[in-house]
Each structure stands twice: as C-alpha cells, then as structure tokens.
Amino acid sequence: MADPKSPAPGGLRCDEVLERLPDYLEAALPPSERAQVEAHLRGCANCADFGGAYVALVQALQREDAAPADRR
Ligand SMILES: [Zn+2]
C-alpha cells in the first residue's frame, strides 16, 4: 500500500497523477508536468498499472471512433 508520508515519485501524489492522465494522453500538459507524470509512472507500480490500463482503454476507444462503421 502507498504510504502517504513517503516521497512521491516525480514529486506528484497518485491522485495528482490520475488527475493529469487525461491531459497527459491528449498531450495537453506542459513538458515539465509530462516529465513529472512519466517519472511517477516509472516509480509507482499502482499508477503504472492503472495508467497502463487507462491508456489502453482510451486508445481502444479512439481506434473505434476512427474506424469506419461498415460492419453491421
Ligand atoms: Zn502513484
């Protein structure tokens, strides 16, 4: 379990990273925050797990969105 008193990877807490994930995926974050999110994902197994699943889900939705609706 995450210890709230332990130093946060990337200088961000888990909830702060999760807040930024949507912007991170849309490349809407400034480079300094992108780097913090990436550093946190590398240092935090929880967020790497959740972030990885989240990224995969969003990418799947984007693919579905972009796919022509030619199958009935
Ligand atoms: Zn985390």
N, CA, C, O and the ligand as a Tripos MOL2 file, in Angstrom:
@<TRIPOS>MOLECULE
protein
  289   287    73     0     0
PROTEIN
NO_CHARGES

@<TRIPOS>ATOM
      1 N           0.8380   -1.2020    0.0000 N.3       1 MET1
      2 CA          0.0000    0.0000    0.0000 C.3       1 MET1
      3 C           0.8700    1.2480    0.0000 C.2       1 MET1
      4 O           1.9850    1.2400    0.5200 O.2       1 MET1
      5 N           0.3640    2.2880   -0.5720 N.am      2 ALA2
      6 CA          1.1200    3.5280   -0.6490 C.3       2 ALA2
      7 C           1.1340    4.1980    0.7160 C.2       2 ALA2
      8 O           0.1080    4.3020    1.3890 O.2       2 ALA2
      9 N           2.2970    4.6420    1.1010 N.am      3 ASP3
     10 CA          2.4350    5.3880    2.3450 C.3       3 ASP3
     11 C           2.3650    6.8680    2.0240 C.2       3 ASP3
     12 O           3.2340    7.3850    1.3230 O.2       3 ASP3
     13 N           1.3540    7.5590    2.5180 N.am      4 PRO4
     14 CA          1.1850    8.9750    2.1630 C.3       4 PRO4
     15 C           2.3550    9.8320    2.6000 C.2       4 PRO4
     16 O           2.5440   10.9320    2.0800 O.2       4 PRO4
     17 N           3.1560    9.3380    3.5650 N.am      5 LYS5
     18 CA          4.2790   10.1380    4.0470 C.3       5 LYS5
     19 C           5.5450    9.9080    3.2310 C.2       5 LYS5
     20 O           6.5040   10.6720    3.3390 O.2       5 LYS5
     21 N           5.5490    8.8460    2.4050 N.am      6 SER6
     22 CA          6.7570    8.5760    1.6270 C.3       6 SER6
     23 C           6.8690    9.5880    0.4930 C.2       6 SER6
     24 O           5.8540   10.0810    0.0020 O.2       6 SER6
     25 N           8.0870    9.8990    0.0750 N.am      7 PRO7
     26 CA          8.2620   10.8570   -1.0210 C.3       7 PRO7
     27 C           7.5970   10.3410   -2.2900 C.2       7 PRO7
     28 O           7.7260    9.1660   -2.6330 O.2       7 PRO7
     29 N           6.8890   11.2210   -2.9800 N.am      8 ALA8
     30 CA          6.1500   10.8010   -4.1620 C.3       8 ALA8
     31 C           7.0670   10.7940   -5.3750 C.2       8 ALA8
     32 O           7.7920   11.7600   -5.6110 O.2       8 ALA8
     33 N           7.0410    9.7190   -6.1380 N.am      9 PRO9
     34 CA          7.8280    9.6900   -7.3870 C.3       9 PRO9
     35 C           7.4160   10.8390   -8.2980 C.2       9 PRO9
     36 O           6.2270   11.0910   -8.4900 O.2       9 PRO9
     37 N           8.3960   11.5290   -8.8530 N.am     10 GLY10
     38 CA          8.0880   12.6240   -9.7610 C.3      10 GLY10
     39 C           7.5780   13.8630   -9.0450 C.2      10 GLY10
     40 O           7.2620   14.8650   -9.6860 O.2      10 GLY10
     41 N           7.4940   13.8040   -7.7020 N.am     11 GLY11
     42 CA          7.0150   14.9610   -6.9570 C.3      11 GLY11
     43 C           5.5040   15.1100   -6.9980 C.2      11 GLY11
     44 O           4.9640   16.1310   -6.5740 O.2      11 GLY11
     45 N           4.8110   14.0740   -7.5180 N.am     12 LEU12
     46 CA          3.3510   14.1310   -7.5740 C.3      12 LEU12
     47 C           2.7750   13.0070   -6.7330 C.2      12 LEU12
     48 O           3.3490   11.9200   -6.6630 O.2      12 LEU12
     49 N           1.6340   13.2680   -6.0910 N.am     13 ARG13
     50 CA          0.9150   12.1950   -5.4180 C.3      13 ARG13
     51 C           0.1030   11.4300   -6.4600 C.2      13 ARG13
     52 O          -0.1090   11.9000   -7.5780 O.2      13 ARG13
     53 N          -0.3480   10.2320   -6.0600 N.am     14 CYS14
     54 CA         -1.0850    9.3950   -7.0060 C.3      14 CYS14
     55 C          -2.3270   10.1080   -7.5200 C.2      14 CYS14
     56 O          -2.6240   10.0490   -8.7130 O.2      14 CYS14
     57 N          -3.0620   10.7880   -6.6270 N.am     15 ASP15
     58 CA         -4.2940   11.4310   -7.0990 C.3      15 ASP15
     59 C          -3.9720   12.5710   -8.0550 C.2      15 ASP15
     60 O          -4.7420   12.8630   -8.9700 O.2      15 ASP15
     61 N          -2.8250   13.2150   -7.8360 N.am     16 GLU16
     62 CA         -2.4470   14.2910   -8.7580 C.3      16 GLU16
     63 C          -2.0850   13.7290  -10.1320 C.2      16 GLU16
     64 O          -2.3610   14.3420  -11.1630 O.2      16 GLU16
     65 N          -1.4670   12.5580  -10.1240 N.am     17 VAL17
     66 CA         -1.1250   11.9260  -11.4020 C.3      17 VAL17
     67 C          -2.4030   11.5160  -12.1370 C.2      17 VAL17
     68 O          -2.5290   11.7290  -13.3430 O.2      17 VAL17
     69 N          -3.3460   10.9290  -11.4020 N.am     18 LEU18
     70 CA         -4.5820   10.4650  -12.0480 C.3      18 LEU18
     71 C          -5.3660   11.6450  -12.6150 C.2      18 LEU18
     72 O          -5.9940   11.5370  -13.6680 O.2      18 LEU18
     73 N          -5.3210   12.7780  -11.9010 N.am     19 GLU19
     74 CA         -5.9850   13.9870  -12.4000 C.3      19 GLU19
     75 C          -5.4040   14.4170  -13.7450 C.2      19 GLU19
     76 O          -6.1160   14.9300  -14.6080 O.2      19 GLU19
     77 N          -4.1010   14.1990  -13.9060 N.am     20 ARG20
     78 CA         -3.4220   14.6980  -15.1010 C.3      20 ARG20
     79 C          -3.4380   13.7090  -16.2470 C.2      20 ARG20
     80 O          -3.0550   14.0510  -17.3660 O.2      20 ARG20
     81 N          -3.8770   12.4790  -15.9850 N.am     21 LEU21
     82 CA         -3.8020   11.4640  -17.0490 C.3      21 LEU21
     83 C          -4.5520   11.8600  -18.3210 C.2      21 LEU21
     84 O          -4.0160   11.6860  -19.4150 O.2      21 LEU21
     85 N          -5.7820   12.3910  -18.2120 N.am     22 PRO22
     86 CA         -6.4860   12.7620  -19.4520 C.3      22 PRO22
     87 C          -5.7140   13.7900  -20.2670 C.2      22 PRO22
     88 O          -5.5910   13.6600  -21.4850 O.2      22 PRO22
     89 N          -5.1930   14.8140  -19.5890 N.am     23 ASP23
     90 CA         -4.4040   15.8280  -20.2930 C.3      23 ASP23
     91 C          -3.1130   15.2320  -20.8230 C.2      23 ASP23
     92 O          -2.6440   15.5820  -21.9070 O.2      23 ASP23
     93 N          -2.5480   14.3260  -20.0400 N.am     24 TYR24
     94 CA         -1.3120   13.6720  -20.4850 C.3      24 TYR24
     95 C          -1.5570   12.9370  -21.8000 C.2      24 TYR24
     96 O          -0.7420   13.0070  -22.7210 O.2      24 TYR24
     97 N          -2.6740   12.2400  -21.8800 N.am     25 LEU25
     98 CA         -2.9830   11.4700  -23.0840 C.3      25 LEU25
     99 C          -3.2470   12.3760  -24.2820 C.2      25 LEU25
    100 O          -2.9700   12.0070  -25.4230 O.2      25 LEU25
    101 N          -3.7850   13.5620  -24.0130 N.am     26 GLU26
    102 CA         -4.0750   14.4720  -25.1200 C.3      26 GLU26
    103 C          -2.9010   15.3880  -25.4000 C.2      26 GLU26
    104 O          -2.9980   16.3140  -26.2060 O.2      26 GLU26
    105 N          -1.7810   15.1200  -24.7200 N.am     27 ALA27
    106 CA         -0.5780   15.9410  -24.8960 C.3      27 ALA27
    107 C          -0.8810   17.3970  -24.5880 C.2      27 ALA27
    108 O          -0.3170   18.3000  -25.2060 O.2      27 ALA27
    109 N          -1.7820   17.6240  -23.6220 N.am     28 ALA28
    110 CA         -2.1570   18.9840  -23.2560 C.3      28 ALA28
    111 C          -1.3590   19.4830  -22.0730 C.2      28 ALA28
    112 O          -1.5380   20.6240  -21.6470 O.2      28 ALA28
    113 N          -0.4790   18.6540  -21.5330 N.am     29 LEU29
    114 CA          0.3120   19.0640  -20.3770 C.3      29 LEU29
    115 C           1.5890   19.7670  -20.8350 C.2      29 LEU29
    116 O           2.1780   19.4070  -21.8540 O.2      29 LEU29
    117 N           2.0050   20.7690  -20.0720 N.am     30 PRO30
    118 CA          3.3230   21.3560  -20.3510 C.3      30 PRO30
    119 C           4.4090   20.3080  -20.1190 C.2      30 PRO30
    120 O           4.2410   19.4040  -19.3010 O.2      30 PRO30
    121 N           5.5190   20.4330  -20.8390 N.am     31 PRO31
    122 CA          6.5780   19.4080  -20.7750 C.3      31 PRO31
    123 C           7.0290   19.1110  -19.3510 C.2      31 PRO31
    124 O           7.3480   17.9640  -19.0400 O.2      31 PRO31
    125 N           7.0640   20.1100  -18.4840 N.am     32 SER32
    126 CA          7.5360   19.8710  -17.1180 C.3      32 SER32
    127 C           6.5870   18.9250  -16.3930 C.2      32 SER32
    128 O           7.0310   18.0680  -15.6290 O.2      32 SER32
    129 N           5.2720   19.0740  -16.6270 N.am     33 GLU33
    130 CA          4.3110   18.1960  -15.9590 C.3      33 GLU33
    131 C           4.2960   16.8140  -16.5900 C.2      33 GLU33
    132 O           4.1280   15.8090  -15.8990 O.2      33 GLU33
    133 N           4.4730   16.7680  -17.9150 N.am     34 ARG34
    134 CA          4.5920   15.4540  -18.5770 C.3      34 ARG34
    135 C           5.7250   14.6530  -17.9460 C.2      34 ARG34
    136 O           5.5810   13.4650  -17.6580 O.2      34 ARG34
    137 N           6.8580   15.3300  -17.7350 N.am     35 ALA35
    138 CA          8.0210   14.6500  -17.1720 C.3      35 ALA35
    139 C           7.7100   14.1490  -15.7670 C.2      35 ALA35
    140 O           8.1340   13.0580  -15.3850 O.2      35 ALA35
    141 N           6.9670   14.9470  -14.9940 N.am     36 GLN36
    142 CA          6.6120   14.5290  -13.6420 C.3      36 GLN36
    143 C           5.7080   13.3090  -13.6710 C.2      36 GLN36
    144 O           5.8930   12.3700  -12.8970 O.2      36 GLN36
    145 N           4.7200   13.3270  -14.5750 N.am     37 VAL37
    146 CA          3.8020   12.1900  -14.6760 C.3      37 VAL37
    147 C           4.5720   10.9400  -15.0750 C.2      37 VAL37
    148 O           4.3630    9.8650  -14.5130 O.2      37 VAL37
    149 N           5.4670   11.0900  -16.0550 N.am     38 GLU38
    150 CA          6.2340    9.9280  -16.5040 C.3      38 GLU38
    151 C           7.1400    9.4060  -15.3880 C.2      38 GLU38
    152 O           7.2840    8.1960  -15.2100 O.2      38 GLU38
    153 N           7.7470   10.3240  -14.6410 N.am     39 ALA39
    154 CA          8.6090    9.9010  -13.5370 C.3      39 ALA39
    155 C           7.7900    9.1650  -12.4880 C.2      39 ALA39
    156 O           8.2510    8.1790  -11.9140 O.2      39 ALA39
    157 N           6.5750    9.6440  -12.2370 N.am     40 HIS40
    158 CA          5.7280    8.9860  -11.2510 C.3      40 HIS40
    159 C           5.3190    7.5970  -11.7370 C.2      40 HIS40
    160 O           5.3530    6.6330  -10.9720 O.2      40 HIS40
    161 N           4.9360    7.4980  -13.0000 N.am     41 LEU41
    162 CA          4.5070    6.1900  -13.5280 C.3      41 LEU41
    163 C           5.6520    5.1850  -13.4550 C.2      41 LEU41
    164 O           5.4280    3.9950  -13.2360 O.2      41 LEU41
    165 N           6.8760    5.6680  -13.6390 N.am     42 ARG42
    166 CA          8.0280    4.7570  -13.5380 C.3      42 ARG42
    167 C           8.2680    4.3310  -12.1030 C.2      42 ARG42
    168 O           8.7430    3.2240  -11.8500 O.2      42 ARG42
    169 N           7.9370    5.2170  -11.1540 N.am     43 GLY43
    170 CA          8.2780    4.9330   -9.7650 C.3      43 GLY43
    171 C           7.1450    4.3590   -8.9520 C.2      43 GLY43
    172 O           7.3500    3.9750   -7.8010 O.2      43 GLY43
    173 N           5.9370    4.2890   -9.5250 N.am     44 CYS44
    174 CA          4.7660    3.8800   -8.7460 C.3      44 CYS44
    175 C           4.0510    2.7450   -9.4700 C.2      44 CYS44
    176 O           3.4590    2.9450  -10.5300 O.2      44 CYS44
    177 N           4.1120    1.5530   -8.8850 N.am     45 ALA45
    178 CA          3.5120    0.3830   -9.5390 C.3      45 ALA45
    179 C           2.0010    0.5470   -9.6600 C.2      45 ALA45
    180 O           1.4050    0.1360  -10.6560 O.2      45 ALA45
    181 N           1.3800    1.1500   -8.6390 N.am     46 ASN46
    182 CA         -0.0740    1.3540   -8.6840 C.3      46 ASN46
    183 C          -0.4780    2.1380   -9.9160 C.2      46 ASN46
    184 O          -1.3510    1.7220  -10.6770 O.2      46 ASN46
    185 N           0.1710    3.2850  -10.1030 N.am     47 CYS47
    186 CA         -0.2100    4.1780  -11.1890 C.3      47 CYS47
    187 C           0.2300    3.6090  -12.5280 C.2      47 CYS47
    188 O          -0.4440    3.8190  -13.5370 O.2      47 CYS47
    189 N           1.3460    2.8950  -12.5540 N.am     48 ALA48
    190 CA          1.7810    2.2820  -13.8040 C.3      48 ALA48
    191 C           0.7270    1.2710  -14.2520 C.2      48 ALA48
    192 O           0.3940    1.1780  -15.4340 O.2      48 ALA48
    193 N           0.2120    0.5170  -13.2810 N.am     49 ASP49
    194 CA         -0.8430   -0.4600  -13.5550 C.3      49 ASP49
    195 C          -2.0980    0.2260  -14.0600 C.2      49 ASP49
    196 O          -2.6050   -0.0770  -15.1400 O.2      49 ASP49
    197 N          -2.5890    1.1650  -13.2470 N.am     50 PHE50
    198 CA         -3.8340    1.8430  -13.5820 C.3      50 PHE50
    199 C          -3.6560    2.6890  -14.8370 C.2      50 PHE50
    200 O          -4.5030    2.6700  -15.7300 O.2      50 PHE50
    201 N          -2.5640    3.4240  -14.9030 N.am     51 GLY51
    202 CA         -2.3070    4.2800  -16.0530 C.3      51 GLY51
    203 C          -2.2160    3.4650  -17.3280 C.2      51 GLY51
    204 O          -2.7290    3.8770  -18.3690 O.2      51 GLY51
    205 N          -1.5670    2.3120  -17.2570 N.am     52 GLY52
    206 CA         -1.4400    1.4670  -18.4370 C.3      52 GLY52
    207 C          -2.7970    0.9990  -18.9220 C.2      52 GLY52
    208 O          -3.0620    0.9960  -20.1240 O.2      52 GLY52
    209 N          -3.6640    0.6000  -17.9890 N.am     53 ALA53
    210 CA         -4.9990    0.1430  -18.3660 C.3      53 ALA53
    211 C          -5.8090    1.3020  -18.9330 C.2      53 ALA53
    212 O          -6.5560    1.1410  -19.8980 O.2      53 ALA53
    213 N          -5.6500    2.4690  -18.3190 N.am     54 TYR54
    214 CA         -6.3860    3.6490  -18.7580 C.3      54 TYR54
    215 C          -5.9640    4.0500  -20.1680 C.2      54 TYR54
    216 O          -6.8030    4.3410  -21.0210 O.2      54 TYR54
    217 N          -4.6650    4.0600  -20.3990 N.am     55 VAL55
    218 CA         -4.1480    4.4220  -21.7140 C.3      55 VAL55
    219 C          -4.6550    3.4400  -22.7680 C.2      55 VAL55
    220 O          -5.0540    3.8470  -23.8590 O.2      55 VAL55
    221 N          -4.6410    2.1440  -22.4420 N.am     56 ALA56
    222 CA         -5.0910    1.1440  -23.3960 C.3      56 ALA56
    223 C          -6.5720    1.3310  -23.7150 C.2      56 ALA56
    224 O          -6.9950    1.1850  -24.8620 O.2      56 ALA56
    225 N          -7.3540    1.6590  -22.6820 N.am     57 LEU57
    226 CA         -8.7940    1.8620  -22.8880 C.3      57 LEU57
    227 C          -9.0400    3.0610  -23.7910 C.2      57 LEU57
    228 O          -9.8180    2.9770  -24.7410 O.2      57 LEU57
    229 N          -8.3850    4.1660  -23.4990 N.am     58 VAL58
    230 CA         -8.5850    5.3810  -24.2990 C.3      58 VAL58
    231 C          -8.1500    5.1440  -25.7360 C.2      58 VAL58
    232 O          -8.8200    5.5810  -26.6720 O.2      58 VAL58
    233 N          -7.0290    4.4530  -25.9130 N.am     59 GLN59
    234 CA         -6.5600    4.2090  -27.2710 C.3      59 GLN59
    235 C          -7.5250    3.3030  -28.0240 C.2      59 GLN59
    236 O          -7.7370    3.4840  -29.2230 O.2      59 GLN59
    237 N          -8.1120    2.3280  -27.3300 N.am     60 ALA60
    238 CA         -9.0910    1.4450  -27.9660 C.3      60 ALA60
    239 C         -10.3180    2.2490  -28.3910 C.2      60 ALA60
    240 O         -10.8490    2.0540  -29.4840 O.2      60 ALA60
    241 N         -10.7660    3.1630  -27.5120 N.am     61 LEU61
    242 CA        -11.9240    3.9900  -27.8500 C.3      61 LEU61
    243 C         -11.6200    4.8850  -29.0380 C.2      61 LEU61
    244 O         -12.4600    5.0780  -29.9170 O.2      61 LEU61
    245 N         -10.4110    5.4280  -29.0560 N.am     62 GLN62
    246 CA        -10.0460    6.3160  -30.1640 C.3      62 GLN62
    247 C         -10.0180    5.5390  -31.4730 C.2      62 GLN62
    248 O         -10.4210    6.0520  -32.5160 O.2      62 GLN62
    249 N          -9.5350    4.2930  -31.4110 N.am     63 ARG63
    250 CA         -9.4930    3.4760  -32.6360 C.3      63 ARG63
    251 C         -10.9050    3.1970  -33.1170 C.2      63 ARG63
    252 O         -11.1910    3.2710  -34.3120 O.2      63 ARG63
    253 N         -11.8020    2.8700  -32.1610 N.am     64 GLU64
    254 CA        -13.1760    2.5560  -32.5170 C.3      64 GLU64
    255 C         -13.8390    3.7690  -33.1650 C.2      64 GLU64
    256 O         -14.5830    3.6610  -34.1390 O.2      64 GLU64
    257 N         -13.5320    4.9370  -32.5770 N.am     65 ASP65
    258 CA        -14.0640    6.1900  -33.0630 C.3      65 ASP65
    259 C         -13.6380    6.4480  -34.4990 C.2      65 ASP65
    260 O         -14.4230    6.9100  -35.3270 O.2      65 ASP65
    261 N         -12.3830    6.1400  -34.7720 N.am     66 ALA66
    262 CA        -11.8160    6.4740  -36.0760 C.3      66 ALA66
    263 C         -12.1710    5.4280  -37.1300 C.2      66 ALA66
    264 O         -12.0860    5.6930  -38.3290 O.2      66 ALA66
    265 N         -12.5710    4.2370  -36.6770 N.am     67 ALA67
    266 CA        -12.8440    3.1640  -37.6200 C.3      67 ALA67
    267 C         -14.1270    3.4450  -38.3820 C.2      67 ALA67
    268 O         -15.0970    3.9160  -37.7890 O.2      67 ALA67
    269 N         -14.1580    3.1730  -39.6640 N.am     68 PRO68
    270 CA        -15.3870    3.3390  -40.4330 C.3      68 PRO68
    271 C         -16.4430    2.3390  -39.9490 C.2      68 PRO68
    272 O         -16.1170    1.1890  -39.6550 O.2      68 PRO68
    273 N         -17.6830    2.7650  -39.8680 N.am     69 ALA69
    274 CA        -18.7520    1.8950  -39.3510 C.3      69 ALA69
    275 C         -19.3300    1.0900  -40.5090 C.2      69 ALA69
    276 O         -20.4520    1.3310  -40.9540 O.2      69 ALA69
    277 N         -18.5640    0.1560  -40.9740 N.am     70 ASP70
    278 CA        -19.0220   -0.5880  -42.1480 C.3      70 ASP70
    279 C         -19.3990   -2.0320  -41.8050 C.2      70 ASP70
    280 O         -19.6610   -2.8520  -42.6850 O.2      70 ASP70
    281 N         -19.4190   -2.3240  -40.4660 N.am     71 ARG71
    282 CA        -19.8000   -3.6730  -40.0560 C.3      71 ARG71
    283 C         -21.1260   -3.6320  -39.3430 C.2      71 ARG71
    284 O         -21.2830   -2.8930  -38.3710 O.2      71 ARG71
    285 N         -22.0610   -4.3880  -39.7920 N.am     72 ARG72
    286 CA        -23.3720   -4.4120  -39.1660 C.3      72 ARG72
    287 C         -23.6820   -5.7860  -38.6230 C.2      72 ARG72
    288 O         -24.7540   -5.9980  -38.0550 O.2      72 ARG72
    289 ZN          1.0760    6.5620   -7.9960 Zn       73 ZN73
@<TRIPOS>BOND
     1     1     2 1
     2     2     3 1
     3     3     4 2
     4     3     5 am
     5     5     6 1
     6     6     7 1
     7     7     8 2
     8     7     9 am
     9     9    10 1
    10    10    11 1
    11    11    12 2
    12    11    13 am
    13    13    14 1
    14    14    15 1
    15    15    16 2
    16    15    17 am
    17    17    18 1
    18    18    19 1
    19    19    20 2
    20    19    21 am
    21    21    22 1
    22    22    23 1
    23    23    24 2
    24    23    25 am
    25    25    26 1
    26    26    27 1
    27    27    28 2
    28    27    29 am
    29    29    30 1
    30    30    31 1
    31    31    32 2
    32    31    33 am
    33    33    34 1
    34    34    35 1
    35    35    36 2
    36    35    37 am
    37    37    38 1
    38    38    39 1
    39    39    40 2
    40    39    41 am
    41    41    42 1
    42    42    43 1
    43    43    44 2
    44    43    45 am
    45    45    46 1
    46    46    47 1
    47    47    48 2
    48    47    49 am
    49    49    50 1
    50    50    51 1
    51    51    52 2
    52    51    53 am
    53    53    54 1
    54    54    55 1
    55    55    56 2
    56    55    57 am
    57    57    58 1
    58    58    59 1
    59    59    60 2
    60    59    61 am
    61    61    62 1
    62    62    63 1
    63    63    64 2
    64    63    65 am
    65    65    66 1
    66    66    67 1
    67    67    68 2
    68    67    69 am
    69    69    70 1
    70    70    71 1
    71    71    72 2
    72    71    73 am
    73    73    74 1
    74    74    75 1
    75    75    76 2
    76    75    77 am
    77    77    78 1
    78    78    79 1
    79    79    80 2
    80    79    81 am
    81    81    82 1
    82    82    83 1
    83    83    84 2
    84    83    85 am
    85    85    86 1
    86    86    87 1
    87    87    88 2
    88    87    89 am
    89    89    90 1
    90    90    91 1
    91    91    92 2
    92    91    93 am
    93    93    94 1
    94    94    95 1
    95    95    96 2
    96    95    97 am
    97    97    98 1
    98    98    99 1
    99    99   100 2
   100    99   101 am
   101   101   102 1
   102   102   103 1
   103   103   104 2
   104   103   105 am
   105   105   106 1
   106   106   107 1
   107   107   108 2
   108   107   109 am
   109   109   110 1
   110   110   111 1
   111   111   112 2
   112   111   113 am
   113   113   114 1
   114   114   115 1
   115   115   116 2
   116   115   117 am
   117   117   118 1
   118   118   119 1
   119   119   120 2
   120   119   121 am
   121   121   122 1
   122   122   123 1
   123   123   124 2
   124   123   125 am
   125   125   126 1
   126   126   127 1
   127   127   128 2
   128   127   129 am
   129   129   130 1
   130   130   131 1
   131   131   132 2
   132   131   133 am
   133   133   134 1
   134   134   135 1
   135   135   136 2
   136   135   137 am
   137   137   138 1
   138   138   139 1
   139   139   140 2
   140   139   141 am
   141   141   142 1
   142   142   143 1
   143   143   144 2
   144   143   145 am
   145   145   146 1
   146   146   147 1
   147   147   148 2
   148   147   149 am
   149   149   150 1
   150   150   151 1
   151   151   152 2
   152   151   153 am
   153   153   154 1
   154   154   155 1
   155   155   156 2
   156   155   157 am
   157   157   158 1
   158   158   159 1
   159   159   160 2
   160   159   161 am
   161   161   162 1
   162   162   163 1
   163   163   164 2
   164   163   165 am
   165   165   166 1
   166   166   167 1
   167   167   168 2
   168   167   169 am
   169   169   170 1
   170   170   171 1
   171   171   172 2
   172   171   173 am
   173   173   174 1
   174   174   175 1
   175   175   176 2
   176   175   177 am
   177   177   178 1
   178   178   179 1
   179   179   180 2
   180   179   181 am
   181   181   182 1
   182   182   183 1
   183   183   184 2
   184   183   185 am
   185   185   186 1
   186   186   187 1
   187   187   188 2
   188   187   189 am
   189   189   190 1
   190   190   191 1
   191   191   192 2
   192   191   193 am
   193   193   194 1
   194   194   195 1
   195   195   196 2
   196   195   197 am
   197   197   198 1
   198   198   199 1
   199   199   200 2
   200   199   201 am
   201   201   202 1
   202   202   203 1
   203   203   204 2
   204   203   205 am
   205   205   206 1
   206   206   207 1
   207   207   208 2
   208   207   209 am
   209   209   210 1
   210   210   211 1
   211   211   212 2
   212   211   213 am
   213   213   214 1
   214   214   215 1
   215   215   216 2
   216   215   217 am
   217   217   218 1
   218   218   219 1
   219   219   220 2
   220   219   221 am
   221   221   222 1
   222   222   223 1
   223   223   224 2
   224   223   225 am
   225   225   226 1
   226   226   227 1
   227   227   228 2
   228   227   229 am
   229   229   230 1
   230   230   231 1
   231   231   232 2
   232   231   233 am
   233   233   234 1
   234   234   235 1
   235   235   236 2
   236   235   237 am
   237   237   238 1
   238   238   239 1
   239   239   240 2
   240   239   241 am
   241   241   242 1
   242   242   243 1
   243   243   244 2
   244   243   245 am
   245   245   246 1
   246   246   247 1
   247   247   248 2
   248   247   249 am
   249   249   250 1
   250   250   251 1
   251   251   252 2
   252   251   253 am
   253   253   254 1
   254   254   255 1
   255   255   256 2
   256   255   257 am
   257   257   258 1
   258   258   259 1
   259   259   260 2
   260   259   261 am
   261   261   262 1
   262   262   263 1
   263   263   264 2
   264   263   265 am
   265   265   266 1
   266   266   267 1
   267   267   268 2
   268   267   269 am
   269   269   270 1
   270   270   271 1
   271   271   272 2
   272   271   273 am
   273   273   274 1
   274   274   275 1
   275   275   276 2
   276   275   277 am
   277   277   278 1
   278   278   279 1
   279   279   280 2
   280   279   281 am
   281   281   282 1
   282   282   283 1
   283   283   284 2
   284   283   285 am
   285   285   286 1
   286   286   287 1
   287   287   288 2
@<TRIPOS>SUBSTRUCTURE
     1 MET1         2 RESIDUE 1 A MET
     2 ALA2         6 RESIDUE 1 A ALA
     3 ASP3        10 RESIDUE 1 A ASP
     4 PRO4        14 RESIDUE 1 A PRO
     5 LYS5        18 RESIDUE 1 A LYS
     6 SER6        22 RESIDUE 1 A SER
     7 PRO7        26 RESIDUE 1 A PRO
     8 ALA8        30 RESIDUE 1 A ALA
     9 PRO9        34 RESIDUE 1 A PRO
    10 GLY10       38 RESIDUE 1 A GLY
    11 GLY11       42 RESIDUE 1 A GLY
    12 LEU12       46 RESIDUE 1 A LEU
    13 ARG13       50 RESIDUE 1 A ARG
    14 CYS14       54 RESIDUE 1 A CYS
    15 ASP15       58 RESIDUE 1 A ASP
    16 GLU16       62 RESIDUE 1 A GLU
    17 VAL17       66 RESIDUE 1 A VAL
    18 LEU18       70 RESIDUE 1 A LEU
    19 GLU19       74 RESIDUE 1 A GLU
    20 ARG20       78 RESIDUE 1 A ARG
    21 LEU21       82 RESIDUE 1 A LEU
    22 PRO22       86 RESIDUE 1 A PRO
    23 ASP23       90 RESIDUE 1 A ASP
    24 TYR24       94 RESIDUE 1 A TYR
    25 LEU25       98 RESIDUE 1 A LEU
    26 GLU26      102 RESIDUE 1 A GLU
    27 ALA27      106 RESIDUE 1 A ALA
    28 ALA28      110 RESIDUE 1 A ALA
    29 LEU29      114 RESIDUE 1 A LEU
    30 PRO30      118 RESIDUE 1 A PRO
    31 PRO31      122 RESIDUE 1 A PRO
    32 SER32      126 RESIDUE 1 A SER
    33 GLU33      130 RESIDUE 1 A GLU
    34 ARG34      134 RESIDUE 1 A ARG
    35 ALA35      138 RESIDUE 1 A ALA
    36 GLN36      142 RESIDUE 1 A GLN
    37 VAL37      146 RESIDUE 1 A VAL
    38 GLU38      150 RESIDUE 1 A GLU
    39 ALA39      154 RESIDUE 1 A ALA
    40 HIS40      158 RESIDUE 1 A HIS
    41 LEU41      162 RESIDUE 1 A LEU
    42 ARG42      166 RESIDUE 1 A ARG
    43 GLY43      170 RESIDUE 1 A GLY
    44 CYS44      174 RESIDUE 1 A CYS
    45 ALA45      178 RESIDUE 1 A ALA
    46 ASN46      182 RESIDUE 1 A ASN
    47 CYS47      186 RESIDUE 1 A CYS
    48 ALA48      190 RESIDUE 1 A ALA
    49 ASP49      194 RESIDUE 1 A ASP
    50 PHE50      198 RESIDUE 1 A PHE
    51 GLY51      202 RESIDUE 1 A GLY
    52 GLY52      206 RESIDUE 1 A GLY
    53 ALA53      210 RESIDUE 1 A ALA
    54 TYR54      214 RESIDUE 1 A TYR
    55 VAL55      218 RESIDUE 1 A VAL
    56 ALA56      222 RESIDUE 1 A ALA
    57 LEU57      226 RESIDUE 1 A LEU
    58 VAL58      230 RESIDUE 1 A VAL
    59 GLN59      234 RESIDUE 1 A GLN
    60 ALA60      238 RESIDUE 1 A ALA
    61 LEU61      242 RESIDUE 1 A LEU
    62 GLN62      246 RESIDUE 1 A GLN
    63 ARG63      250 RESIDUE 1 A ARG
    64 GLU64      254 RESIDUE 1 A GLU
    65 ASP65      258 RESIDUE 1 A ASP
    66 ALA66      262 RESIDUE 1 A ALA
    67 ALA67      266 RESIDUE 1 A ALA
    68 PRO68      270 RESIDUE 1 A PRO
    69 ALA69      274 RESIDUE 1 A ALA
    70 ASP70      278 RESIDUE 1 A ASP
    71 ARG71      282 RESIDUE 1 A ARG
    72 ARG72      286 RESIDUE 1 A ARG
    73 ZN73       289 GROUP 0 **** ****
